[in-house]
């Protein structure tokens, strides 16, 4: 049972950040994300088929930006059923090392 729970955690941790990248990139804004990390400023909260990441970041054109998102998946965590996000401020480059961020 523990292995199954781990597999579902891995699946939702892949599906939701991927959805964040796709949605931000498709929406009409100046961002072209190529990486999302869900746990930079705070650990995401996962409950059943939902993930809430208030401490996420994404990289766009060589800069990192704060990100918060909520995501709901199907029961196998493979398909995203709902997704909403909010982009925050740019993360200053002088903070990247301590946050394990990279260009």
Secondary structure, 3 states (H helix, E strand, C coil): CHHHHHHHHHHHHHHHHHHHHHHHHHCCCCCCEEEEECCCCCCCEEECCEEEEEEEEEEECCEEEEEEEEEEECCCCCCEEEEEEEEEEECCHHHHHHHCCCC
